[in-house]
Amino acid sequence: MRVTHLEGGAELEAKLKRLAAAVAGDDLERSVLAGAEPILSDMVDRTPEETGLLNSEIVAETLAKDALHVTVGIGAFGSKHAHLVEYGHQLVRGGPLGAGGHVVGQVPPHPFIRPAYDEHKDDAVTALGDELRTLLEREAHA
């Protein structure tokens, strides 16, 4: 049987614990939000700017978080019309359908959510990885 003696084991253990702490909590949240940025930016660029209202409603926000996990959503949370822009809709005049209203046309879809995600999902992973790498390198040299 071969026995190996490791010197500095306690120092190594302490450093590994610091590295684990560096990618948890608020630092992890900042990293995940940095990863969301490429998708968020393109989503805003793709929205029609008739009023600018939809642009102002697009955000990346933390939906859930604990010490080791972060869930971030990107979209127009609370918007009453983002889905109508993304998927299109019927144009109705004269009140609601079934209560005097009638369809006078179709408003075509103007996708901005899915194309932004599809085009930048790899960029998001890269941005997240870069941010985590920076955190780890900073902590490793502390």
C-alpha positions, 0 to 999 in steps of 0.5 A: 500500500502506498501512503502519501503525506500532504503538507499544508492540508489545513491551508488547502482545506481553508482555501477550498472553503473560501472558494466555495463561499465565493460562488454562493449567495450574493456573488452567485446571484450577481454572476447569474444576472451577468449571464442574463445580460446578453439575452436581456439586451437583445430582448430590449433591442428587438421590441417595437418602440411605438411607445417605449412602454414594453422596453421599460418593462423588460427586466432580469430579476431574481425569482428565487435564491438560497445560499447555493441556488439562484433562479433568474427570470428575464422578461416583461413581468407584469406586462399586460401586452408582451404576449400580444406582441410576441405572438400576435393577436386579433384586432377587435372593435366594438367591445369584447367578442361575444358582447358586440365586438367583432374581429376586424383584422390580425396584428402579426406577431413580433417575436422578441423573447424567444429569438433573443433567448435562442440567439444568446443562450450560449453567450449567457453561459459564457458570461456567467462562466466569466463572472464565476471565473473572476470571482474564483481567481480573486478569491484564490489570490486572496 
